[in-house]
Amino acid sequence: MTREAKTKPTARSVGDYLAAIPDETRRRDCEQLVVLMQRVTGCEPRMWGPSIVGFDRYHYRYASGHEGDSCVVGFSPRKGDISVYLLGGFEGREDLLAALGRHKLGKACLYLRRLADVDLAVLERLVALSVADTRRRYP
């Protein structure tokens, strides 16, 4: 059962999207996330929907029959925090989150106020392990 995904790749320019972020610190943080995620994935950034900067792509299929495509990793500069989209459940995740610094956590989202609040090496490791786990689960 394939339903039309709400969030899918678009032709919108990532550079134009980031340049339009009014807060300079938030814009620089997002530009830094692009560099980090591009380094980890080896992929160019793409806009997914109107506000998610995503990297790579995978196809998922749930036991319910629902299936679709999503970015392997990505982020979105929301009003309050930057939402970093990671797949959860990989080994070592909890230890890395404990060492990360100031953050909030959702089911598949890591919420960061600003990058200055976190250890970037730990964040990069979290992203790398999430990417590896996603690629392993969804070859």
C-alpha positions in Angstrom: 0.0 0.0 0.0 1.8 3.1 -1.2 0.4 6.5 -0.3 1.7 9.7 -1.7 4.3 11.0 0.7 3.8 14.5 2.0 7.6 15.1 2.3 9.5 14.3 -0.9 12.5 15.8 -2.7 11.9 19.1 -4.5 13.9 21.2 -6.9 14.2 24.1 -4.5 17.7 25.3 -3.9 19.2 24.4 -0.5 21.5 27.4 -0.7 18.6 29.8 -1.3 16.6 28.2 1.5 19.5 28.6 4.0 20.3 32.1 2.8 16.7 33.1 3.6 17.1 32.2 7.3 16.9 35.6 9.0 18.9 34.8 12.2 22.6 34.8 11.3 23.6 32.3 14.1 20.8 29.9 13.0 21.9 30.3 9.4 25.6 29.5 10.2 24.6 26.5 12.3 22.5 25.1 9.4 25.4 25.7 7.0 27.7 23.8 9.4 25.2 21.0 9.5 25.2 20.8 5.7 29.0 20.4 5.8 28.8 17.8 8.6 26.0 15.7 7.0 27.6 15.9 3.5 30.9 14.7 4.9 29.2 11.8 6.7 26.9 10.7 3.9 29.0 11.6 0.8 25.8 13.0 -0.7 24.7 16.4 -1.8 21.9 18.1 0.2 18.4 18.2 -1.2 15.3 19.9 -0.1 12.6 17.5 1.1 9.3 19.3 1.2 9.4 23.0 1.9 11.7 23.0 5.0 13.8 19.8 5.4 17.4 19.6 4.1 18.0 16.0 3.5 20.9 13.7 2.5 20.7 10.4 0.5 17.5 8.5 0.2 16.1 5.1 1.3 12.9 3.2 0.7 11.0 1.8 3.7 8.2 -0.7 4.0 6.3 -1.3 7.3 4.5 -4.5 8.3 1.2 -2.6 7.8 2.1 -2.4 4.1 2.7 1.4 4.2 5.9 2.3 2.3 7.7 5.3 0.9 10.9 7.1 0.6 12.7 9.4 3.0 16.1 11.1 3.4 18.7 9.0 5.3 19.5 12.0 7.6 18.4 15.6 7.5 17.5 18.7 9.5 15.1 21.6 9.6 15.5 25.0 11.2 12.2 25.2 13.0 11.1 28.2 15.0 12.5 27.3 18.3 15.1 24.6 17.6 16.9 22.9 14.8 15.3 19.5 14.3 17.9 16.8 13.3 16.2 13.7 11.8 18.0 10.5 12.9 16.9 6.9 12.9 16.8 5.7 16.5 17.8 2.4 18.1 21.4 1.9 17.1 24.0 0.6 19.5 25.8 3.3 21.5 23.1 6.0 20.9 22.3 6.5 24.6 26.0 7.0 25.6 26.5 9.5 22.8 23.3 11.4 23.7 24.6 11.6 27.3 27.8 13.2 26.1 26.2 15.4 23.4 25.4 18.5 25.5 22.1 20.5 25.6 19.4 18.9 23.5 15.9 17.5 23.6 14.8 14.2 22.1 11.8 13.1 20.2 11.0 9.7 18.6 13.2 10.3 15.5 14.2 13.9 16.2 17.0 15.5 18.0 16.2 19.1 18.9 19.1 21.5 19.2 18.8 25.2 20.1 22.2 26.0 18.7 25.4 24.1 17.8 27.4 26.0 20.4 25.4 24.0 23.0 26.7 20.6 21.8 29.9 18.7 21.2 30.2 18.6 17.4 32.4 15.5 17.4 29.7 13.6 19.4 27.0 15.0 17.0 28.9 13.8 14.0 29.3 10.4 15.5 25.5 10.2 16.2 24.9 11.2 12.6 27.4 8.6 11.3 26.0 5.8 13.3 22.4 6.7 12.4 23.3 6.8 8.7 25.2 3.5 8.9 22.2 1.9 10.7 19.7 3.2 8.2 21.7 2.0 5.3 22.1 -1.4 6.9 18.4 -1.7 7.7 17.2 -0.4 4.3 19.8 -1.5 1.7 
